[in-house]
């Protein structure tokens, strides 16, 4: 597990709030500082990246050029902590359970509130995350091995380049879910319908073809078992933009902590929304 | 190649009629007795199975229960040779370039017209064929190896059972097209949109998992090369109902000859139509 590791997996035993707003109220009040998988399961959750406005334009272009790893759900006005298109009361300074603060690419703090750090030049980006498509797969009766094994999803750096923008560049990071071929075919169809949360897989089958030397040793997350008769299926992963941003070593960057997502009022069933 | 072999592949060099009606007129006049791939390429072509009404109900249920190999486009009224839902002037007795006539499961003749054989108890079934989805794949820039190699598509008996109805039963037959994983993922999405012409693949990857012992020796059609880094992708095949019908040894059955399809007025772009 590394500092930029992605979220842990959804588990069936998580408590569930009556609404996304109620979940955010608990988070805002400091009552919930853990990962958000399974909370308000009908609602879209998002990865958060907050950058100074001087870098925001480059990052926005990076997302536009790499929509599979960086499916952009919302961008704030510079200096405005609210995200009205995702929910009327969302304040990005308080509504994520746990943040990470990075300076020059180094992790320096993990606060539960970033009000004290807020600056008039910060721009918030919210990117789609795999919770939404994992929910769709689970609802379709497709077993997610890492969920059954109680592990984080396995993630790998690939040899697939992203399209650079300004100082943002680097390899695509993918998540891997092993499936039987018939489920892989269904999973392609299901996830293709949700381009706002990574969309269809980028690869399936031989990991070496995308530069993964050892499927048993993921770069992030946990190894998961691939059973006989199964194929590894690879999706673009939200760790990609995190890795790309950290590699660019911005003077200041604030992200969500792994798995501690922003819960929005938007429904998975409404994806894609613009 | 066997007697129930499926159609040869589309090739770029085939002449093209101005309309489906014009192609049928040439066929009806005996001017075209060859395969129909590439003729009226915007139009849906169909596999043809003609059975006595006593068996038609079982076969209709078989198609209903096995829609991937048997995507039913039209069923005639008993004794009526016309198929008005597929085109105002379609006469199934004359509008297929070449027929095959089977008695008790044995091929006995290959006429270009079946007017002399017509009986008041015959029911015509028209089933979707892979020309339509191959067109969609080619239009999407996906290379079809068997087309490039100028071969028939490779087809295999599998260990996947169909759902029986009356005397109709037997294994699923699949066609195989090798592709790189990224193309396979796109091909799933493209073909899933056309359930009326076999729909999404039924398998990809290891052939042994569906009972194919030797991918280099297809049961029907020609072997095609699988290049390094490619996966075999398997679709339900219209040879399935042909094989199932022949195994049931009906007193009389008339089908199209391999590749010599019925050209309809319906457009591929209108699929699915009901």
HADDOCK unambig.tbl for C-alpha pairs under 7 A between the chains (distance, minus, plus):
assign (segid A and resid 181 and name CA) (segid B and resid 203 and name CA) 5.50 0.50 0.50
assign (segid A and resid 181 and name CA) (segid B and resid 204 and name CA) 5.71 0.50 0.50
assign (segid A and resid 182 and name CA) (segid B and resid 202 and name CA) 6.15 0.50 0.50
assign (segid A and resid 182 and name CA) (segid B and resid 203 and name CA) 5.67 0.50 0.50
assign (segid A and resid 185 and name CA) (segid B and resid 188 and name CA) 6.55 0.50 0.50
assign (segid A and resid 185 and name CA) (segid B and resid 201 and name CA) 6.94 0.50 0.50
assign (segid A and resid 188 and name CA) (segid B and resid 185 and name CA) 6.54 0.50 0.50
assign (segid A and resid 188 and name CA) (segid B and resid 188 and name CA) 6.88 0.50 0.50
assign (segid A and resid 188 and name CA) (segid B and resid 189 and name CA) 6.96 0.50 0.50
assign (segid A and resid 189 and name CA) (segid B and resid 188 and name CA) 6.94 0.50 0.50
assign (segid A and resid 189 and name CA) (segid B and resid 189 and name CA) 5.79 0.50 0.50
assign (segid A and resid 201 and name CA) (segid B and resid 185 and name CA) 6.94 0.50 0.50
assign (segid A and resid 202 and name CA) (segid B and resid 182 and name CA) 6.18 0.50 0.50
assign (segid A and resid 203 and name CA) (segid B and resid 181 and name CA) 5.53 0.50 0.50
assign (segid A and resid 203 and name CA) (segid B and resid 182 and name CA) 5.68 0.50 0.50
assign (segid A and resid 204 and name CA) (segid B and resid 181 and name CA) 5.74 0.50 0.50
assign (segid A and resid 209 and name CA) (segid B and resid 229 and name CA) 6.74 0.50 0.50
assign (segid A and resid 229 and name CA) (segid B and resid 209 and name CA) 6.71 0.50 0.50
